[in-house]
Amino acid sequence: MLKILIAEDDKDSALLYKRALEKRSHQVMITHNGEECLDIYHEESQNARNDINANQGIQKPFDAIILDYKMPKINGMEVAKEILAVNPHERIIFASAYVKETLVDSIKQLNKVTELMQKPFDQQALIDTIEDKEIYSELEKLNINTDYLQAGKIPHEKLIELLEILRRLQKKRTY
C-alpha cells in the first residue's frame, strides 16, 4: 500500500485518480489547489516527524505526490519547490495537459528528477507509474526477483538507483 497525495483542480479527474488507486489498496488524499496541497503536506510531514521520533526511523509523509501544473492559488511548480525544500527525497509526478516540452524547462528549475504524465492518460497508466511497473519490468529483464523487492516495499528512488547500478554492472560484463 502506498500513500499518495493528489493536487488536481479538476474534481472529476481527481476522483477518477483516487478511485483507480484505491482499487489497488493505496491510501489517497486529494486537494484541489496548491495552497491546500501544501497545508496537508506540512501537516502530514509533522505527523511523519512525530513517527520518526517514536520509531527512530526515516519516514516520508507520502510515497508519491501527483501535482497538476496549473492550479488555483499556488501553481504546481511552486508547490513542488516548497515540498522539495522540506524533503528533497519526495517523489513528485506532474500530471498536466500542458505540452511536455513546455514543462521540461520548468521542471529543470527543481534540480531534481521528477516525473511527467501528459494528460489525458488512462487509469492504468497512472497505476503503472505509481507502482513502478516499468522499473520492475526492467529489473526482471536483469533476472532480479521482483517479488522479493515488492514485498520489501522499496521506495521509488531506491528502485531507480538499483536499476542504474545493475545496468552499469551489466555493461561492464558485456563483451
C-alpha positions as CSV (number, residue, x, y, z in Angstrom):
1,M,0.0,0.0,0.0
2,L,1.3,3.4,-1.0
3,K,0.3,6.8,0.5
4,I,-0.4,9.3,-2.3
5,L,-1.3,13.0,-2.3
6,I,-3.1,14.3,-5.3
7,A,-3.4,18.0,-6.1
8,E,-5.8,18.4,-9.0
9,D,-8.2,21.3,-9.6
10,D,-10.5,19.2,-11.9
11,K,-12.6,17.4,-9.3
12,D,-13.8,14.7,-11.8
13,S,-10.2,13.9,-12.7
14,A,-9.1,13.8,-9.1
15,L,-11.9,11.5,-8.2
16,L,-11.0,9.1,-11.1
17,Y,-7.4,9.0,-10.0
18,K,-8.5,8.4,-6.4
19,R,-10.9,5.6,-7.2
20,A,-8.3,3.8,-9.5
21,L,-5.6,4.0,-6.9
22,E,-7.9,3.0,-4.0
23,K,-8.9,-0.1,-6.0
24,R,-5.3,-1.1,-5.8
25,S,-5.4,-0.6,-2.0
26,H,-3.4,2.6,-1.9
27,Q,-4.2,5.4,0.5
28,V,-5.1,8.6,-1.3
29,M,-5.6,12.2,-0.2
30,I,-7.0,14.8,-2.6
31,T,-6.6,18.6,-2.7
32,H,-8.0,20.9,-5.3
33,N,-5.5,23.8,-5.2
34,G,-1.8,24.4,-4.4
35,E,-2.4,26.0,-1.0
36,E,-4.5,23.1,0.3
37,C,-1.8,20.7,-1.0
38,L,0.9,22.5,0.9
39,D,-1.2,22.6,4.1
40,I,-1.9,18.9,4.0
41,Y,1.8,18.2,3.1
42,H,3.1,20.2,6.0
43,E,0.5,18.6,8.4
44,E,1.5,15.1,7.3
45,S,5.2,16.0,7.4
46,Q,4.7,16.9,11.1
47,N,2.9,13.6,11.7
48,A,5.8,11.8,10.0
49,R,8.4,13.6,12.1
50,N,6.5,12.5,15.2
51,D,6.5,8.9,13.9
52,I,10.3,9.2,13.4
53,N,10.8,10.3,16.9
54,A,8.7,7.3,18.1
55,N,10.2,4.8,15.7
56,Q,13.7,6.1,15.3
57,G,13.5,5.6,11.6
58,I,13.2,7.7,8.4
59,Q,9.8,8.3,7.1
60,K,8.4,10.4,4.2
61,P,4.9,11.7,4.6
62,F,3.9,10.4,1.1
63,D,5.2,7.8,-1.3
64,A,4.2,10.0,-4.2
65,I,2.7,13.4,-4.9
66,I,0.8,13.9,-8.1
67,L,0.6,17.6,-9.0
68,D,-1.4,19.4,-11.7
69,Y,0.8,22.1,-13.1
70,K,-1.8,24.8,-13.4
71,M,-3.9,25.1,-10.2
72,P,-5.6,27.9,-8.3
73,K,-3.9,29.9,-5.5
74,I,-0.4,28.3,-6.0
75,N,0.7,26.5,-9.2
76,G,2.2,23.0,-9.2
77,M,5.7,24.2,-9.8
78,E,5.7,26.4,-6.7
79,V,4.2,23.6,-4.7
80,A,6.9,21.2,-5.9
81,K,9.6,23.7,-5.0
82,E,8.3,24.1,-1.5
83,I,7.9,20.4,-0.9
84,L,11.4,19.6,-2.2
85,A,12.8,22.3,0.0
86,V,11.3,20.5,3.0
87,N,12.1,17.0,1.7
88,P,14.3,16.6,-1.3
89,H,13.6,12.9,-1.5
90,E,9.9,13.3,-2.1
91,R,8.6,11.7,-5.3
92,I,6.9,14.3,-7.5
93,I,4.8,13.4,-10.5
94,F,3.4,16.2,-12.6
95,A,0.1,15.4,-14.4
96,S,-0.6,18.1,-16.9
97,A,-2.3,18.9,-20.1
98,Y,0.5,21.4,-20.9
99,V,2.8,20.4,-23.7
100,K,5.6,18.3,-22.4
101,E,8.3,20.4,-24.0
102,T,7.0,23.5,-22.1
103,L,7.1,21.8,-18.8
104,V,10.5,20.2,-19.2
105,D,12.3,23.6,-19.0
106,S,10.3,24.5,-15.9
107,I,11.0,21.1,-14.2
108,K,14.7,21.6,-14.7
109,Q,14.5,24.5,-12.2
110,L,13.8,22.0,-9.5
111,N,17.2,20.4,-9.8
112,K,15.5,17.1,-9.0
113,V,14.4,14.2,-11.2
114,T,10.6,14.4,-11.4
115,E,8.2,12.5,-13.5
116,L,5.7,13.9,-16.0
117,M,2.5,12.4,-17.2
118,Q,0.9,14.1,-20.2
119,K,-2.9,14.5,-19.9
120,P,-5.1,12.8,-20.9
121,F,-3.9,9.5,-19.7
122,D,-5.8,6.4,-18.7
123,Q,-6.1,5.0,-15.2
124,Q,-3.8,2.1,-16.0
125,A,-1.0,4.4,-17.0
126,L,-1.4,6.2,-13.6
127,I,-1.3,2.9,-11.7
128,D,1.7,1.7,-13.7
129,T,3.6,4.9,-13.0
130,I,2.7,4.9,-9.3
131,E,3.6,1.3,-8.8
132,D,6.8,1.5,-10.9
133,K,5.7,-1.2,-13.4
134,E,8.3,-0.1,-15.9
135,I,11.2,-0.3,-13.4
136,Y,10.1,-3.7,-12.1
137,S,9.9,-4.9,-15.7
138,E,13.5,-3.7,-16.4
139,L,14.7,-5.4,-13.2
140,E,13.1,-8.6,-14.3
141,K,15.0,-8.4,-17.6
142,L,18.1,-8.3,-15.5
143,N,17.0,-11.6,-13.8
144,I,16.1,-9.9,-10.5
145,N,13.4,-11.5,-8.4
146,T,11.0,-8.6,-8.2
147,D,8.5,-10.4,-5.9
148,Y,11.2,-10.1,-3.2
149,L,11.7,-6.4,-3.9
150,Q,7.9,-5.6,-4.0
151,A,7.4,-7.4,-0.7
152,G,10.1,-5.2,0.8
153,K,8.3,-2.0,-0.3
154,I,11.4,-0.4,-1.5
155,P,11.0,3.3,-2.2
156,H,10.8,4.6,-5.8
157,E,14.1,6.4,-5.7
158,K,15.9,3.3,-4.3
159,L,14.4,1.2,-7.2
160,I,15.8,3.7,-9.7
161,E,19.2,3.6,-8.0
162,L,19.2,-0.2,-8.0
163,L,18.3,-0.3,-11.7
164,E,21.0,2.1,-12.7
165,I,23.6,0.1,-10.7
166,L,22.6,-3.1,-12.3
167,R,22.6,-1.6,-15.8
168,R,26.2,-0.4,-15.2
169,L,27.2,-3.8,-13.9
170,Q,25.6,-5.4,-16.9
171,K,27.5,-3.1,-19.3
172,K,30.8,-4.0,-17.6
173,R,30.2,-7.7,-18.0
174,T,29.1,-7.5,-21.6
175,Y,31.9,-8.4,-24.0
